[in-house]
Amino acid sequence: MNIAKSNKIVPQDDDESTSSHRKTLTKRSSSVYNLVRDLDHSTSMQERQGTALFIAATLLQREMIETFVPIQAMGIISVLHKLNVKSNSVVSSWTSNDEYEQTMMYMGIDLGVEMVVFVLTIMMLRKILPDVSAWRVLSGLLKMHMYPMAVLMYAVWYFALLFQSTHFGMDTTFRFSWLECNGKENSTWLGGFEWECVNSNVA
């Protein structure tokens, strides 16, 4: 009887260790508050380390993306402005370099703020979680998810530029000036949402 009882105890221990291991691998909430609360109530060291690493990865990934986006936007807008792309409704409406410089200034301010927040986030993580290296977390994220991030980045920018293209008939000014040129054969597209409507009866 004792042997039978001892045999029944062994699977129970395995189930507890398995459930504890599975708990550390479950999908965690993206809320930092919930993650910190789980970190405080974690029972095992492995669970605490997993939660702490997930907190660091979530915060660093968010700040990295928020820092990369202004850099990408500045580069794309600069290329469109340099090539004088008339089909882009944003840059084609600029009549002088002052508007381009003003846009770059605002994006530069945004980039500066995001970099400051990024540095402060790294410093706070180093203070709260001294065992977690921000550089190793970021390099690991980029190494594992570089291709999905790149595909998603290209897809988002493709649809953003597609939305700004005047060839698809989306006029964000809601003036729809090309409707005034209906039936006028000598009308000329100036770029963006600007049209020069000329009456076809004029000699």
URZI-V110046 format. One record per residue. N is the residue number from 1. RES is the residue in three letters. D_CENTER is the distance of its C-alpha to the mean C-alpha in Angstrom with 2 decimals. Layout:
N&RES&D_CENTER, N&RES&D_CENTER
This chain:
1&MET&62.19, 2&ASN&60.53, 3&ILE&59.19, 4&ALA&57.76, 5&LYS&56.09, 6&SER&54.57, 7&ASN&53.25, 8&LYS&51.46, 9&ILE&49.73, 10&VAL&48.00, 11&PRO&45.69, 12&GLN&44.73, 13&ASP&43.59, 14&ASP&41.59, 15&ASP&39.92, 16&GLU&38.99, 17&SER&37.50, 18&THR&35.65, 19&SER&34.26, 20&SER&33.27, 21&HIS&31.52, 22&ARG&29.74, 23&LYS&28.63, 24&THR&26.73, 25&LEU&24.88, 26&THR&23.92, 27&LYS&20.41, 28&ARG&19.69, 29&SER&18.20, 30&SER&14.77, 31&SER&16.75, 32&VAL&17.60, 33&TYR&20.95, 34&ASN&21.91, 35&LEU&21.03, 36&VAL&23.22, 37&ARG&25.91, 38&ASP&25.94, 39&LEU&26.24, 40&ASP&29.25, 41&HIS&30.92, 42&SER&30.35, 43&THR&33.73, 44&SER&33.43, 45&MET&32.19, 46&GLN&30.15, 47&GLU&28.37, 48&ARG&27.74, 49&GLN&26.34, 50&GLY&24.02, 51&THR&22.72, 52&ALA&22.41, 53&LEU&20.48, 54&PHE&18.03, 55&ILE&17.63, 56&ALA&17.02, 57&ALA&14.52, 58&THR&12.46, 59&LEU&12.67, 60&LEU&12.21, 61&GLN&9.11, 62&ARG&7.45, 63&GLU&9.23, 64&MET&8.60, 65&ILE&4.87, 66&GLU&6.26, 67&THR&9.09, 68&PHE&8.09, 69&VAL&6.73, 70&PRO&10.29, 71&ILE&12.00, 72&GLN&10.92, 73&ALA&11.84, 74&MET&15.05, 75&GLY&15.98, 76&ILE&15.61, 77&ILE&17.45, 78&SER&20.01, 79&VAL&20.77, 80&LEU&21.20, 81&HIS&23.38, 82&LYS&25.36, 83&LEU&26.14, 84&ASN&26.93, 85&VAL&25.25, 86&LYS&27.12, 87&SER&25.22, 88&ASN&22.06, 89&SER&22.70, 90&VAL&20.84, 91&VAL&22.61, 92&SER&25.82, 93&SER&26.60, 94&TRP&26.80, 95&THR&30.50, 96&SER&30.43, 97&ASN&28.53, 98&ASP&28.40, 99&GLU&25.61, 100&TYR&23.58, 101&GLU&24.39, 102&GLN&23.54, 103&THR&20.06, 104&MET&19.57, 105&MET&21.03, 106&TYR&18.69, 107&MET&15.60, 108&GLY&17.49, 109&ILE&18.13, 110&ASP&14.54, 111&LEU&13.84, 112&GLY&16.99, 113&VAL&16.15, 114&GLU&12.84, 115&MET&14.93, 116&VAL&17.67, 117&VAL&15.68, 118&PHE&14.37, 119&VAL&18.05, 120&LEU&19.37, 121&THR&17.19, 122&ILE&18.62, 123&MET&22.04, 124&MET&22.03, 125&LEU&21.03, 126&ARG&23.82, 127&LYS&26.18, 128&ILE&25.43, 129&LEU&24.90, 130&PRO&26.97, 131&ASP&27.11, 132&VAL&23.36, 133&SER&22.33, 134&ALA&18.84, 135&TRP&19.28, 136&ARG&20.43, 137&VAL&17.63, 138&LEU&14.94, 139&SER&17.23, 140&GLY&17.80, 141&LEU&14.20, 142&LEU&13.84, 143&LYS&17.30, 144&MET&16.87, 145&HIS&13.49, 146&MET&13.28, 147&TYR&14.33, 148&PRO&12.20, 149&MET&9.00, 150&ALA&10.83, 151&VAL&11.99, 152&LEU&8.86, 153&MET&7.58, 154&TYR&11.16, 155&ALA&11.45, 156&VAL&8.86, 157&TRP&10.49, 158&TYR&13.78, 159&PHE&13.81, 160&ALA&12.77, 161&LEU&15.62, 162&LEU&17.77, 163&PHE&17.64, 164&GLN&18.75, 165&SER&21.56, 166&THR&24.96, 167&HIS&26.44, 168&PHE&24.95, 169&GLY&26.85, 170&MET&24.13, 171&ASP&25.49, 172&THR&23.27, 173&THR&26.40, 174&PHE&28.38, 175&ARG&31.38, 176&PHE&31.56, 177&SER&33.99, 178&TRP&34.69, 179&LEU&36.60, 180&GLU&39.21, 181&CYS&39.93, 182&ASN&40.95, 183&GLY&44.28, 184&LYS&44.30, 185&GLU&44.55, 186&ASN&44.26, 187&SER&40.86, 188&THR&38.43, 189&TRP&34.64, 190&LEU&33.74, 191&GLY&29.98, 192&GLY&27.14, 193&PHE&28.87, 194&GLU&32.13, 195&TRP&35.24, 196&GLU&38.82, 197&CYS&41.10, 198&VAL&44.60, 199&ASN&47.41, 200&SER&48.81, 201&ASN&52.33, 202&VAL&52.21, 203&ALA&54.29
